Amino acid sequence: MPLNLTPNAAIYYHPDGYGTQKPRLMGRHAAGEGFLKGFVQHTQAKELYCYCPSRSMAKAFHEQVKGYGFHGPVRWVSEERHATLAEVGNLFLPGPGLGPDAWLRRRLDQRTYSLTGVTHTTASHGAMEAILDLVEAPVQAWDALICTSQVVKQTVEALLTEREDYLRARVGAHRFMRPQLPVIPLGVDCIERRHDAAARKRLRAELRIGDDEPVVLFVGRLSFHAKAHPVPMYLALDEAARRFGRRVHLIQCGWFQNDFIERTFREDARTFCPQVQHHFLDGRDPRYRVPVWSAADIFCSLSDNLQETFGLTPIEAMAAGLPAVVSDWNGYKDTVRDGVDGFRIPTRMPAPGEGADLAWRHASGETTYDRYCGETSQLVSVDVKACADAFERLLTDPELRALLGEAGAQRARELFDWSVIVRSYETLWHELNLRRIHKAESVPRVGTHPAHPARPDPFTLFASYPTSHLRPETRLLATADAKSRYRSLLDAGSVSFSDYVLPPAKSLSVVLQHFAEGAELGPLLDSKSAGDARLTLTRAVHWALKYGLLEEAE
């Protein structure tokens, strides 16, 4: 099949990965929904491809993209028919796990299509293992793992290097193939986030916030152990509000995982930030999810957690024209320019080599992933004094707020709007298409070796189990009641359950007719010299032997 060089991709789809209408909303859900909507609305492709396991999921995909305004053709590629991915040329996976699909592709010509994954968190065991798997999986130079920030790319490279160094020492390996590691950030719909004066007036009235009373906004999962610990923000904002001398509001718009976390947030707000008026809103509620951006004057996110990799909310704040006060941490380093779009607050954490015990507590099962994230974040500090100074400057200077907010809005339009990000994806897919033509193939299949060493032909791996195998000279005879027994067998649940290997009636008829008077196996198979027809007849013979429709002739 000729290579498809059009910059398009089949989207691996599962409804859980591309929707935010759920009680347990995570950053990857918002990122997935934003990507799919942005891709549909800005792609140059005239038709979309959905790669998923079931027709019902394909229908859900079709309905979702239709809701985003796409009315062109949508093609479903089932996982059983993954060879048809050659028609589009690229497969987009919403995670870092390229390995399983690289092995699956190896059953075919490995040049037929490219794989593209994307990072989210890199702190979990699952994410790390998916990245480490890239060293041994048959990924190619025409595959890519998109890193959403420079720090994520450094993390991925560090993990890959550790695994490569281990294999050098263990087995003397020296040739490694990495996928491309481009840095492409997440995106934002700048039009949707534009300031809405009516929404601002309505929500501030609902919350009883005066027109001249500044509002600081945090948006995201309200989790002190897995997102951003609120106490440094509370301390800094309380000090800034005291200096400011007028009423200040803090809106935290998100969701709590449980009652204990909610109670802790509210108690800590009263204890550490008494100078400020507090409002907690459910960020899953459409009444608040978008309008809250217009109600605010300053955005704040002091992320201090290892599981954060990019941080979507700062670019949403920039698109909304809000100056951002963020920690100088992870992907925030790539988005908010200190003193230009807002302020990046210095952070500190222990030096390399001072946390191995924390990693092993989690690895051994002594502690959970959530607690691992929480324990490490307890040792990450954000400069509270610098944060208070930043808040004070913005609270006391509306002109500075406007200046930084407009700079951020312009940066969001130029770098982070989905129209820009989708072009970056399509440019990448075009480059991968060209690589499929010109770059050397890694680990091409040789001889009869399986596509995946751990997924061999079972009859090859377990060839020593049976007493013997059928040979071309083996003589077989159809039993007298073979045809009637066949009909009875079709009604038996213990037989009919395996419909994939159940011999077609036509094939079984050919087999029984061939052996009606006793005959050697070879001539039957020689009549179907190769391919699926020969395999179907061979399996029909073995199936017939299993149920006594055939027996060895004397």
PESUL-V544495 format. One line per field, one symbol per residue. burial: b if it has 16 or more other C-alpha atoms within 10 Angstrom, else e. Layout:
burial = ???
This chain:
burial = eebbbbbbbbbbbbeebbbbeeeebebbbbbbbbbbbbbbbebeeebbbbbbbeeebbeebbebbeeeebeeebebbbeeebbbbbbbbbbbbbbbbbbebbbbbbeeebbbbbbbbbbbbbbbeebbebbbbbbebbbbbbbbbbbbbbbbbebbeebbeebbeebeeeeeeeeebbbbbbbbbbbbbbeebbbbeebbbebbeeeebeeeebbbbbbbbbbbbbbbbbbbbbbbbbbbbbeeeebbbbbbbbbbeeeebbeebeebbeebbbbbebebbbbbeeebebbbbbbbbbbbbbbbbbbbbbbbbbbbbbbbbbbbbbbbbbbbbebbbbebbbbbbbbeeeeeeeeeebeeebeeeeeebebbbbbbbeebbbbbbebbbbbbebbbeeebbbbbbbbbbbbbbebbbbbbbbbbbbebbbebbebbeeeebeeeeeeeeebbeeeeeeeeeeeeeeeeeeeeeebbbbbeebeeebeeeeeeeeeeeeeeebbeeebbeebbebbbebbbbeebbeeeeeeeebebbbbbbebbbeeebbbeee
